[in-house]
């Protein structure tokens, strides 16, 4: 491990990547001795991983997971204090690259989050910035920024309202309470609950199912839904025909037609 990942002997953490089945990029949060508390160095790693996922045409789906018993306790706050006081942390950290919280440049590829144990603050915000959340049955969620004298600035105040509605969002944001996987599913924050030992395997299973679709069509589907959220129904409708025409000109559309005619599974290439 390089020396810049230690500060007075304290491990500052990494985000470790691995390509699975040729098309799935796993991104593993790795600082279990500190409950996977995020340092600036770890966020730099996550930005690198998301940018790689977005820009590599052979990578079709991303899966975020964590080493140890917990997803993340959120920011290791003392190590972020200087950036927060400067007010320019987001721009300095991301520099126009892919933002794991999707508040800046967002990833075009589907993101599945496999969460477990303590999943606080930034952990909630990253999972809600993605597309599908598989939660372990031992999950403990919390947005407790008001108890630290700040408010959530990585998307919770937006996406908890989008996913759960105003009342559910305010209930959890304003009380800073801790809640479990069943409550998170009730609010629409997570889509599936599984045993903790199965959470990564289930996320990978879903990623493989998504990879059965044509990757450009999958990305266009995500883009259409995101356009609706950000720009509204008229903008989403207005973009339908042009997006469909682009897809109809791809090799994968030709393969989709051929597989339909020949009654066989398609073999997509992302081109």
C-alpha positions as CSV (number, residue, x, y, z in Angstrom):
1,X,0.0,0.0,0.0
2,X,1.4,3.4,-0.9
3,X,2.6,5.8,1.8
4,X,0.0,8.4,0.9
5,X,-2.7,6.0,2.3
6,X,-1.4,6.4,5.8
7,X,-1.4,9.3,8.2
8,X,0.6,8.8,11.4
9,X,0.0,5.1,10.9
10,X,-3.7,5.4,10.3
11,X,-5.0,3.7,7.2
12,X,-6.9,6.2,5.0
13,X,-8.7,3.6,3.0
14,X,-9.1,2.6,-0.6
15,X,-11.9,1.7,-3.1
16,X,-10.8,-1.5,-4.8
17,X,-12.1,-2.4,-8.2
18,X,-12.5,-5.7,-10.0
19,X,-14.0,-6.6,-13.4
20,X,-16.4,-9.6,-13.1
21,X,-17.7,-11.5,-16.1
22,X,-16.1,-9.0,-18.5
23,X,-18.7,-6.4,-18.1
24,X,-19.4,-5.7,-14.4
25,X,-17.2,-3.4,-12.4
26,X,-17.3,-4.0,-8.7
27,X,-16.2,-1.1,-6.4
28,X,-15.3,-2.2,-2.9
29,X,-15.1,0.3,0.0
30,X,-12.1,-0.8,2.0
31,X,-11.5,0.7,5.5
32,X,-13.3,-1.8,7.7
33,X,-11.3,-1.0,10.9
34,X,-12.9,2.5,10.8
35,X,-16.4,1.3,9.8
36,X,-15.4,2.2,6.2
37,X,-15.5,5.9,7.1
38,X,-14.8,7.9,3.9
39,X,-11.6,9.9,3.7
40,X,-10.9,12.4,0.8
41,X,-8.5,9.8,-0.7
42,X,-11.3,7.2,-0.7
43,X,-13.7,9.6,-2.5
44,X,-11.0,10.2,-5.1
45,X,-10.8,6.5,-5.7
46,X,-14.6,6.3,-6.0
47,X,-14.6,9.1,-8.6
48,X,-11.8,7.3,-10.5
49,X,-13.9,4.1,-10.5
50,X,-17.1,5.7,-11.6
51,X,-15.3,7.6,-14.4
52,X,-13.7,4.3,-15.5
53,X,-17.1,2.6,-15.5
54,X,-18.7,5.5,-17.5
55,X,-16.0,5.8,-20.1
56,X,-15.1,2.1,-20.8
57,X,-17.5,0.7,-23.4
58,X,-16.8,-2.8,-22.2
59,X,-18.1,-2.1,-18.7
60,X,-21.9,-2.2,-18.6
61,X,-22.9,-2.3,-14.9
62,X,-21.4,-1.1,-11.7
63,X,-21.8,-2.8,-8.2
64,X,-20.8,-0.9,-5.1
65,X,-20.1,-3.0,-2.0
66,X,-17.9,-3.0,1.1
67,X,-15.3,-5.0,3.0
68,X,-16.1,-5.9,6.6
69,X,-19.4,-5.9,8.4
70,X,-20.6,-2.4,7.4
71,X,-21.2,-0.4,4.2
72,X,-19.9,2.9,5.5
73,X,-20.4,5.2,8.5
74,X,-20.2,8.1,6.1
75,X,-17.6,10.8,6.0
76,X,-14.6,10.7,8.4
77,X,-15.7,14.2,9.3
78,X,-12.4,15.6,10.8
79,X,-10.6,14.8,7.6
80,X,-13.1,16.7,5.5
81,X,-13.2,19.9,7.7
82,X,-10.8,21.9,5.7
83,X,-12.6,21.2,2.4
84,X,-15.9,22.0,3.9
85,X,-14.8,25.3,5.3
86,X,-13.4,26.2,1.9
87,X,-16.8,25.7,0.3
88,X,-15.3,24.4,-2.9
89,X,-14.8,20.7,-2.0
90,X,-17.1,19.3,-4.8
91,X,-15.3,21.1,-7.6
92,X,-11.9,20.3,-6.3
93,X,-12.7,16.6,-5.7
94,X,-14.5,15.8,-8.9
95,X,-13.1,18.3,-11.5
96,X,-15.8,17.6,-14.0
97,X,-15.4,13.8,-13.7
98,X,-18.1,11.4,-12.7
99,X,-19.7,12.2,-9.4
100,X,-20.6,9.1,-7.3
101,X,-23.5,11.1,-5.7
102,X,-24.7,12.2,-9.2
103,X,-25.0,15.8,-8.2
104,X,-22.5,16.7,-10.9
105,X,-21.6,14.6,-14.0
106,X,-23.6,11.4,-13.5
107,X,-22.7,7.9,-14.6
108,X,-24.6,6.7,-17.7
109,X,-24.3,3.0,-16.6
110,X,-26.6,1.3,-14.1
111,X,-25.3,1.2,-10.5
112,X,-26.4,-1.4,-8.0
113,X,-25.5,-0.9,-4.3
114,X,-25.1,-3.8,-2.0
115,X,-25.4,-2.4,1.5
116,X,-25.1,-3.9,4.9
117,X,-24.7,-3.0,8.6
118,X,-24.1,0.6,9.3
119,X,-25.0,2.7,6.2
120,X,-25.0,6.3,7.3
121,X,-25.0,9.7,5.6
122,X,-22.8,9.4,2.5
123,X,-23.6,5.7,2.3
124,X,-27.4,6.5,2.0
125,X,-26.6,9.3,-0.5
126,X,-24.5,7.1,-2.7
127,X,-27.0,4.3,-2.8
128,X,-29.8,6.7,-3.6
129,X,-27.7,8.3,-6.3
130,X,-27.6,4.8,-8.0
131,X,-30.4,2.8,-9.5
132,X,-31.0,-0.4,-7.5
133,X,-30.3,-1.1,-3.8
134,X,-30.0,-4.6,-2.3
135,X,-29.9,-4.3,1.5
136,X,-28.8,-6.9,4.0
137,X,-31.3,-7.6,6.8
138,X,-28.9,-6.1,9.4
139,X,-28.8,-2.7,7.7
140,X,-28.9,0.5,9.9
141,X,-29.6,3.7,8.0
142,X,-29.2,7.2,9.2
143,X,-28.8,10.8,8.1
144,X,-27.7,12.6,11.3
145,X,-26.0,15.7,9.9
146,X,-28.1,18.1,12.0
147,X,-26.5,16.5,15.1
148,X,-23.1,17.6,13.8
149,X,-24.2,21.1,13.0
150,X,-24.5,20.7,9.2
151,X,-27.0,19.4,6.7
152,X,-26.7,16.7,4.1
153,X,-25.2,18.1,0.9
154,X,-24.6,14.9,-1.2
155,X,-28.2,14.3,-2.2
156,X,-30.2,13.0,0.7
157,X,-32.4,16.1,1.0
158,X,-33.4,15.6,-2.7
159,X,-33.5,11.9,-3.2
160,X,-35.2,10.9,0.0
161,X,-38.1,13.2,-1.1
162,X,-38.0,11.7,-4.6
163,X,-38.0,8.1,-3.4
164,X,-40.1,8.3,-0.2
165,X,-42.2,11.4,-0.4
166,X,-42.1,14.6,1.7
167,X,-43.4,13.1,5.0
168,X,-41.1,10.0,5.0
169,X,-38.1,12.1,4.0
170,X,-38.7,14.8,6.7
171,X,-39.4,12.1,9.3
172,X,-36.0,10.7,8.9
173,X,-34.0,13.8,7.9
174,X,-35.3,16.0,10.7
175,X,-35.2,13.5,13.5
176,X,-31.8,12.1,12.5
177,X,-33.1,8.7,13.6
178,X,-31.7,5.3,12.8
179,X,-33.9,2.9,10.9
180,X,-33.7,-0.6,9.5
181,X,-34.0,-2.3,6.2
182,X,-37.8,-2.9,6.3
183,X,-38.5,0.8,6.9
184,X,-36.1,1.7,4.1
185,X,-38.0,-0.7,1.8
186,X,-41.3,0.8,2.9
187,X,-40.0,4.3,1.9
188,X,-38.7,3.0,-1.4
189,X,-35.1,3.6,-0.5
190,X,-34.2,-0.1,-1.1
191,X,-35.6,-2.6,-3.5
192,X,-34.7,-6.0,-2.0
193,X,-33.7,-7.3,1.5
194,X,-31.6,-10.4,1.7
195,X,-29.4,-12.2,4.3
196,X,-26.2,-10.4,5.0
197,X,-24.1,-13.2,3.5
198,X,-26.1,-13.0,0.3
199,X,-26.1,-9.3,-0.4
200,X,-23.2,-9.1,-2.8
201,X,-24.1,-12.3,-4.6
202,X,-27.7,-10.9,-5.2
203,X,-26.4,-7.6,-6.4
204,X,-24.1,-9.4,-8.9
205,X,-27.0,-11.6,-10.0
206,X,-29.1,-8.5,-10.8
207,X,-26.1,-7.0,-12.6
208,X,-25.8,-10.2,-14.8
209,X,-29.5,-9.9,-15.6
210,X,-29.1,-6.3,-16.7
211,X,-26.1,-7.4,-18.8
212,X,-28.5,-9.6,-20.8
213,X,-30.0,-6.5,-22.3
214,X,-28.3,-4.4,-25.0
215,X,-26.0,-2.0,-23.0
216,X,-26.7,1.1,-25.1
217,X,-30.4,0.5,-24.8
218,X,-30.0,0.0,-21.0
219,X,-28.1,3.3,-20.8
220,X,-30.8,5.1,-23.0
221,X,-33.5,3.7,-20.6
222,X,-31.7,5.2,-17.6
223,X,-31.1,8.5,-19.4
224,X,-34.8,8.8,-20.3
225,X,-35.9,8.3,-16.7
226,X,-33.2,10.7,-15.4
227,X,-34.3,13.3,-18.0
228,X,-37.8,13.0,-16.7
229,X,-36.7,13.6,-13.1
230,X,-34.5,16.6,-13.9
231,X,-36.3,18.2,-16.8
232,X,-39.9,16.9,-16.7
233,X,-42.3,14.9,-18.8
234,X,-42.3,17.1,-21.9
235,X,-38.5,16.9,-22.2
236,X,-38.5,13.2,-21.8
237,X,-41.2,12.7,-24.4
238,X,-39.4,15.1,-26.8
239,X,-36.2,13.0,-26.7
240,X,-37.9,9.7,-27.4
241,X,-37.7,9.5,-31.2
242,X,-34.1,10.8,-31.5
243,X,-32.9,8.3,-28.9
244,X,-34.8,5.5,-30.5
245,X,-33.3,6.3,-34.0
246,X,-29.8,6.2,-32.6
247,X,-30.5,2.8,-31.1
248,X,-32.0,1.5,-34.3
249,X,-28.8,2.3,-36.1
250,X,-26.7,0.1,-33.8
251,X,-25.4,-3.4,-34.4
252,X,-27.2,-4.5,-31.2
253,X,-30.6,-3.5,-32.7
254,X,-29.8,-5.7,-35.7
255,X,-28.8,-8.5,-33.4
256,X,-32.0,-8.0,-31.3
257,X,-34.1,-8.4,-34.5
258,X,-32.2,-11.5,-35.6
259,X,-32.5,-13.2,-32.2
260,X,-36.2,-12.4,-32.1
261,X,-36.7,-14.0,-35.6
262,X,-34.4,-16.9,-34.9
263,X,-35.9,-17.5,-31.4
264,X,-32.6,-17.5,-29.6
265,X,-31.0,-15.4,-26.8
266,X,-29.3,-12.3,-28.2
267,X,-25.6,-11.7,-28.1
268,X,-25.1,-8.0,-27.6
269,X,-21.7,-6.2,-28.0
270,X,-22.6,-2.7,-27.0
271,X,-22.1,-1.4,-30.5
